[in-house]
């Protein structure tokens, strides 16, 4: 009996994907990525608020990974991913074609990072939101403080199509990290004006994100309070001086079933 239990337990361990092994925030690889002198001073100055070491550990990103930074902005996380995955990995700075049309400098920001020799493992992809993909199956797809814009400016259906495309781009067992500013739930009567309110507040109800990502086929594996702030009432626009940089943010780790 004991032998059978041992064999069953050992077999289960063999079935667990390697990506389920997570580093601690003080992991030497993560610490080196954060401490790299290649990072701009303005990025380093934001570390106290953005808590990159804890987030990288939560995501499970490791050397050699294929990582997509979806809507990378000015590349705060893109550079960190590049340092962490190393020369054997690849980082794709993915700018939605719709965003590139409305904000061309979003592509310029990403290309500026890829042109830097310190981040030579970064590639820039400009693709429609419904056709997000990478040359190789992804280990991790990541989007930070963008989902509310995707939902509000491109629409709920486009956000759902985006989730499905991310699901297809990930390898079995791959991870999808979604971070955003917490917004209050909308009343049913507010459904028609929800996108307008999101554009104003730049927040989103976490339940909306969960529902859409789960509908795309993912399972919710973990939630983190790394960026939570109980003092945030969720009633102010995120750029208001009294709350800017200190918003309550949810951090979700979804996984594509393996």
C-alpha positions, 0 to 999 in steps of 0.5 A: 500500500505504501509503495503504491502511494509513493509511486502515485505521488511520484508520478504526480510530481512528474506530471507537474509542469516545470512552470509551477516552480516559482522563484522567491522575490529575492531570487538571484536572477530576479534581483540581478534583473531589477538591479541591472545598470541598464535600466533607466533611472526613471524606471528604478525610481518607480520600483518602490511603488511597482514592486517588480521583484515580487511581481516577477516571482509571482509570474514565474518568469525564468531564464530562457522563457518566451515572454510577451509584454502586451501593450508595453507602454514605455517598457518598464516591464519589457526591460525587466523581462529582457534582463530576466529571460537572458540571451536564451529567452525572448521578449516580444513587445506587442503593440496592438495595431489599433493602438499604433494607429491612434498613438504611433509613439507607442511603437517608437517606444518599443522599437527604442528598447529593441534597438538598445544593445542591452536589450537585444533579445527584445522584438517588436510586434504590431498586431491586431488585438484579435490576432496577438501571437508570437513566432514561438509558443509563449511561456508567459503573456503579461499586460499591466494596467491596460485591460481597462483601456482595451475594454473601454476603447476597443469594446468588450467583444474586442477584449474577449477576442484579445483573450482568446488570441492570448490563449492560442499564443501560449503553450499548454501550461503557459501563464497569463498575468493581468494587472489593473486598477480596481474599479467599482462594479457597475449596476445593470442600468449602467451597462451602456455607459460602462465604457465611458466611465472606464475611460474617465476613471481608468479602472475596471471591475476585477470580476469583468476581467475574470469572467472574460479571461475564464471564458477564453479557456483559462483557469484562475490559478492565483491572485496576489495582494502585492499591489493592493491598497485598502485606502483606495476608495475606487471612486477617483480617476487614477491620475488624480494627484491624491491617488496617482501611483497608489491605486488599489490594483489586482494581480491575477495569474491565469493558466492555460490548461496543460 
